[in-house]
Amino acid sequence: MSTITSTASEAARRVDAQDIRSRWLLSAPALLIIALAAIGPLAIVFVYSFLMPGSYGDVVWTFSPDAWISVLFEKDIFDGTWSIADAHLSIFWRSVWLSLLTTIATLLLGFPTAYFIATRPERTREIWLFLITIPFWTNLLIRTFAIQELIRNEGMINTLLMKVGIISAPIQMMYTDFAILLGMTYVFFPLMVLPLYASLEKVDFRLVEAGYDLYASRWRVLKRIVLPLVKPGIVAGSILVFIPSLGSYVTPRMLGGGSKMMLGNLIELQFGQGRNWPLGASLSMALLAIVMVALMVQVKFTGRQGGNAHG
């Protein structure tokens, strides 16, 4: 009997092993494409970050950690001493801070919008979702020009305020952090609304009615019932907004000008006019590291919150 059992177990293991091999073989083309299209370019950028810059761009194939040091420090061209790179740190801080503000702004605006759509009759929800996705039909550059026309000194907002008599001179909104925040909030707003709507649509609103029946206030119902149920949508929307905001290039370039740069603009500057490809590569890897840390913190936070909720 034991011999028959061991033979059957051995046969089952062989079948499982063969099944695993078959799955790996079937997945091999997709894995190869991922390796070539994603990991390959990242590997090239990583290697470039440890080389020396050429005179007119490109790289010199000589190992040097100077590019990584230059991310946080700058070298004096006269005496060769190193000091803190205030400009780089300022751009790092502006990028992270504006990305956080953009995420918060889109969440504060997107949650009521998604809640409104989710509570409409089913026959009209698709119309509201259609209206939310309309900006995706337009090129990002065109949408940024639209914001520019609203907030420039001769734009619609300043013109209207001056005609009404509220202000006597145009308010300087262009080329400020506010302009970048406004532009990124507008651009990434749909990326927050859609995940929130997907979560809110699954909520059983009879639980909300039950909360009201138990004399809970609107704030308490929102905090204790609605928000815990839509947490996956909040997390997904926050990630979808925060990550592209960090690497945003077009919006800060057009609305912030040269004085309000973000990481994407700084990286482009090094690969373009600066002709310092290793520094651009090291800044790109630093941006990737910031994104990975943000994702790890987000996952850890949501995991801890989920454990507390189950507890």
DAWO-V181083 format. One record per run of one state. SS is the DSSP state (H for helix, E for strand, C for the rest). FROM is the first residue (numbers start at 0). TO is the last residue. If there is no record, write none. Layout:
BEGIN
SS,FROM,TO / SS,FROM,TO
END
This chain:
BEGIN
C,0,0 / H,1,47 / C,48,50 / E,51,52 / C,53,57 / E,58,59 / C,60,64 / H,65,71 / E,72,74 / C,75,80 / E,81,83 / C,84,84 / H,85,117 / C,118,120 / H,121,136 / C,137,138 / H,139,150 / C,151,154 / H,155,163 / C,164,175 / H,176,199 / C,200,204 / H,205,212 / C,213,216 / H,217,228 / C,229,229 / H,230,245 / C,246,248 / H,249,255 / C,256,261 / H,262,270 / C,271,275 / H,276,309 / C,310,310
END
